[in-house]
Amino acid sequence: MSGGVLCTPEQASCLIPNLIDELRLPCPLDGAGGLVLCGLGYNGQKVTVRVLDGVLEVEGVPAEEVEAIRERRCAHCVCCSAR
């Protein structure tokens, strides 16, 4: 259950908090490349998000769920409410 999502840094800022409910301490990820966030999703599943240039790689959340979250308006951010 891994997929990539094309997005701007602003979109990533809104998407990531909707994917990861609880961040975990980082583990050694030698050679992983990019910024890697590990944690638990809202259903208690393990989620890993790798932030690369213009792309989020998401493991632990089905692609259709990521897309549904992405299409919703961000409830936390004023900058996204104008979409």
N, C-alpha and C positions, 0 to 999 in steps of 0.2 A: 504494500500500500504506500507507494511513493510516487510523487509527481512534482512537476515544476510549474510555477505560476509566474508569468511575466508581470512585473509591476514596478512602479516608481518607488523611491524611498518613502514618500508620503503614504502611498497605498500600503506598503509593507508595515508602516507604523500603526496603521489601523487594523490590518489583518492579523498580525502576530498575536496581539492580546486576545483575539477571538479564537486562536488556535491553542494557546498554552495558558492554562489556568494557574499552574504552579511551576515556577522554574526550579530546576535541580542544580546542584553544584556542578560545575563543569568537570568533565572527565578528560583524561589525556586524549586529544584528538589529533595526534601528529599527522601532518599531511592532509588534514581534512579540507583546508582551503576555505577562505571566507569566514564570516562570523557564524558560529554554530550555537544555537540555543536548544537545550534539552529540558524536558519537563513532563508534566502530566496534562492531558487534555481535560475537557469538561466532563468526559465520561470516565475518567480515571485511566485512560490508555496512555502509553508512552508516546510522546511526540518529539520529533527532532525537526528543527527548522534550520536550514543552512541559507544564509543570506549571501548571495553572489551579486555581481553587477547586473542589475535589472531583472533578477530572477530569485524567487524563493523556492528552494527545494524542500518539500514537506514529506515527512515519513510519519505514519501513524494516524493520518486522517484521510479518508477516502477523497479522491479528486472531486467528486460531485458535491461533497460537503464543503470543501474548500471554496469551490466556485459559488455555492449558495451563500456562504459567509461573505465572499467578496462582492456579490451583487447587492447585499443589504447596505443600507445606510449605516454609517458608524454612529452608534449611540453615545460615544464618549468624546467625540471630537467635533468642534465647531467648523474646522476647515473642511471636513468631508460632508457636512450636512447640505451643502449647496449643490451636490452632484445631481 
